[in-house]
Amino acid sequence: MNTPRVVIVTGGADGFGAAIADRFSREGCKVIILDLNQVKGESKQRADPNITFLSGDVTRPETWKKALDLAQTNYGRIDVVVNNAGKEIRIIPGASIRLGFVNSASLGITHDPSPIHTKSILEYEKTFNVNVKPVFISAQRSTGCTRPRPGFAIYNASKAAVEVATKTMALEYAPAVRFNCYKLALGMVKIPASDYVKWKTCCQ
């Protein structure tokens, strides 16, 4: 008898995440879903013996520790992690746009077409906190832009974000403003030791 695969799905109580969890379950996998929606999460657990619900915030390391401990205790292994949880802008008819969190769909900021100069720092921080941070945490617990290098996961991810943000701003502000993103990969660059000391002092 084959040992079932063990899968963790963030935002698995509803939306895309629920569908992903259901598909893994139908394939015979044991699924642990992480979500803030306790009502829907517990409902899925009751309806499917292959699904275990764990309530928690995927942006917090302790949530991941609980999930990994649960997987190891119940099944002795982890095979797949699906970082599906995301954040969206909810549009209320006849009302202004407001920020809302969902741990059930990797939608990102897709419902608010306003240009970047109208966004707040809070909106930026919350979006990256939910859409990006869990990927980093889950990778710690359990590659860049066009030419990723091993050992540079965080740096590469930041460069990828710059590239996509530049392309998006180019679309938002064209033709009035032109945005370019230059990716210079010249190889290793030697800098004086004194400059490195200055950089280390100001940037850490």
C-alpha positions in Angstrom: 0.0 0.0 0.0 1.4 3.4 -1.0 1.9 6.0 1.7 -0.3 9.0 0.9 1.4 12.3 0.2 1.1 15.1 2.8 0.2 18.5 1.6 -0.1 21.9 3.3 -2.3 24.5 1.5 -2.5 28.0 2.8 -5.8 29.8 2.4 -7.4 26.4 1.9 -10.8 27.1 3.5 -12.4 28.9 0.5 -11.8 29.9 -3.1 -8.9 28.6 -5.1 -7.3 27.2 -1.9 -10.3 25.1 -1.2 -10.4 23.7 -4.7 -6.7 22.9 -4.5 -7.2 21.1 -1.2 -10.2 19.1 -2.6 -8.1 18.0 -5.7 -5.2 16.8 -3.5 -7.7 15.0 -1.3 -9.3 13.3 -4.3 -5.9 12.1 -5.3 -5.6 10.4 -2.0 -3.4 12.9 -0.2 -3.6 14.0 3.4 -4.2 17.8 3.4 -3.5 20.4 6.1 -5.2 23.7 5.3 -4.1 26.9 7.0 -6.7 29.7 7.1 -8.1 32.6 9.2 -11.6 31.6 8.3 -12.4 29.1 11.1 -16.0 28.5 10.2 -15.3 27.4 6.7 -12.1 25.6 7.7 -13.8 23.5 10.3 -16.6 22.8 7.8 -14.1 21.4 5.3 -12.5 19.3 7.9 -15.8 17.7 9.0 -16.8 17.0 5.3 -13.5 15.4 4.3 -11.5 12.9 6.4 -8.4 13.6 4.4 -8.4 17.3 5.4 -7.2 18.7 8.6 -7.8 22.4 9.4 -5.4 24.6 11.3 -6.4 28.2 12.1 -3.6 30.7 11.9 -2.0 33.7 10.3 0.4 32.5 7.5 2.5 35.7 8.0 3.6 34.5 11.5 6.3 31.9 11.9 4.5 30.3 14.9 1.7 29.3 12.5 4.1 27.5 10.3 5.7 25.8 13.2 2.3 24.5 14.3 1.5 23.3 10.8 4.8 21.4 10.4 4.6 19.9 13.9 1.1 18.7 13.1 2.2 17.2 9.8 5.2 15.4 11.5 3.1 14.2 14.4 0.1 12.9 12.3 1.9 11.7 9.2 5.6 11.8 9.8 6.3 13.7 6.6 5.6 16.7 4.4 5.7 16.4 0.6 4.1 19.5 -0.8 3.5 23.1 0.4 1.1 25.3 -1.6 1.5 29.0 -0.8 -1.9 30.0 -2.0 -3.0 32.6 0.6 -3.1 36.1 -0.6 -4.6 39.6 -0.2 -7.1 41.4 -2.3 -8.9 44.7 -2.5 -12.6 44.2 -1.9 -14.9 46.4 -4.0 -18.2 47.4 -2.2 -20.8 48.7 -4.7 -21.6 52.3 -4.0 -18.8 52.7 -1.5 -15.2 53.6 -1.5 -12.5 50.9 -1.9 -11.4 49.4 1.4 -8.6 47.0 2.3 -9.6 43.5 3.1 -7.6 40.4 3.9 -8.4 37.0 2.5 -6.5 33.9 3.2 -8.2 32.0 0.5 -7.1 33.3 -2.9 -3.8 34.4 -4.4 -5.3 37.4 -6.1 -3.0 40.2 -4.9 -4.1 43.7 -5.7 -6.1 42.9 -8.8 -9.4 44.7 -8.1 -8.0 48.3 -7.7 -6.9 49.8 -11.0 -5.7 53.1 -9.4 -2.0 54.0 -10.2 0.8 53.5 -7.8 1.1 57.1 -6.6 -2.3 56.8 -5.0 -1.3 53.8 -2.9 -0.3 54.0 0.7 2.8 52.6 2.4 0.4 50.6 4.6 -1.2 49.0 1.5 2.2 48.1 0.1 3.4 46.6 3.4 0.2 44.6 4.0 0.2 43.2 0.4 3.8 42.1 0.5 3.4 40.8 4.1 0.6 38.4 3.0 1.6 37.6 -0.6 5.3 37.2 -0.2 6.4 36.8 3.4 4.7 33.3 3.8 6.8 32.0 0.9 10.0 33.0 2.8 8.8 31.5 6.1 7.6 28.3 4.6 10.9 27.9 2.7 12.8 28.4 5.9 10.7 25.8 7.8 10.4 22.9 5.5 15.3 31.4 -7.2 15.5 35.4 -8.9 14.2 37.1 -11.8 15.5 35.9 -15.2 18.7 34.3 -14.1 18.4 33.2 -10.4 21.5 32.2 -8.6 21.6 29.7 -5.7 22.1 31.3 -2.3 20.4 34.5 -3.4 16.7 33.7 -2.9 15.7 36.9 -1.0 17.9 39.2 -3.2 16.6 37.6 -6.4 13.0 37.9 -5.3 13.5 41.6 -4.6 14.9 42.1 -8.1 12.0 40.3 -9.6 9.6 42.6 -7.7 11.4 45.6 -9.1 11.2 44.3 -12.7 7.5 43.6 -12.5 6.7 46.9 -10.7 8.6 48.8 -13.4 6.6 47.1 -16.1 3.3 47.8 -14.4 4.2 51.5 -13.8 5.1 51.8 -17.5 1.6 50.6 -18.4 -0.1 52.8 -15.8 1.7 56.1 -16.8 2.3 55.7 -20.5 2.7 57.7 -22.6 3.2 60.6 -20.3 6.0 59.0 -18.2 8.5 56.4 -19.4 9.8 53.7 -17.0 12.8 51.5 -17.7 14.3 48.6 -15.8 18.0 47.9 -16.6 19.3 44.5 -15.5 23.1 44.8 -15.6 24.8 41.5 -15.0 28.5 42.2 -15.6 29.8 39.6 -13.2 31.7 40.2 -10.0 32.6 43.8 -9.3 35.6 44.7 -7.1 35.1 47.6 -4.7 37.6 49.1 -2.2 37.4 47.7 1.3 36.8 51.1 2.7 33.6 51.4 0.6 32.4 48.1 1.8 32.9 49.1 5.4 30.9 52.3 4.8 28.1 50.3 3.1 28.0 47.8 5.9 27.8 50.5 8.5 24.9 52.4 6.9 22.9 49.4 5.7 22.8 47.1 8.7 
